[in-house]
């Protein structure tokens, strides 16, 4: 039970695919012109994440390592096709609004990323909850952006017109998506830093693990403090590798003098 809660919290907060890992930006910026579109896209992705994680985890010992990526794509494509047909049959309006972005879930980096990073290495139940957490985190991100863009750009909220408000058209266009996404990420990051400062842990901007296995794709090593004591912030490499080059040159000069 604790592991299930941890996986859901991980997807919603710790490694939120939209606001922390900055993944799935194509649908995030394209379909979030309204809150309904955001919810529809997010829930569709959630269903596909859960089902694909379940199937990949169940077959993790059967799928040959050499063809694992093609196998993942086939599994994901099967569930994407099912969800696409269901939307066309029962929610044709939403299906038309989302357009080809439902089909593009096949190559969504969130789906393939969780399949490769988690489902292929863990049992079925934890993988299902991992897909649920990541899907809900993606849904929350898309819905939040959609609500802000719909209110500011169209003057409505879930299709209901807001009286006495003049919409700002740029927010339903492509530049508005970037502006809203950047603003929400800035607000969330400011909140995290404020909380860390209040708890006296402001130095820990990075996990105590190496960058290769860190899930914070937006960091890229920028938050590592090389002056900090060993183990406090990340697993740092040699601070100034150029010193080694200088030492080698000095050794060569000494040898030539001898």
PyMOL commands that set and color helices and strands:
alter all, ss='L'
color gray80, all
select helices_A, chain A and resi 2-14+25-30+35-58+65-90+92-101+103-107+109-117+119-121+124-154+169-172+174-198+211-213+242-257
alter helices_A, ss='H'
color red, helices_A
select strands_A, chain A and resi 156-157+160-161
alter strands_A, ss='S'
color yellow, strands_A
deselect
rebuild
show_as cartoon
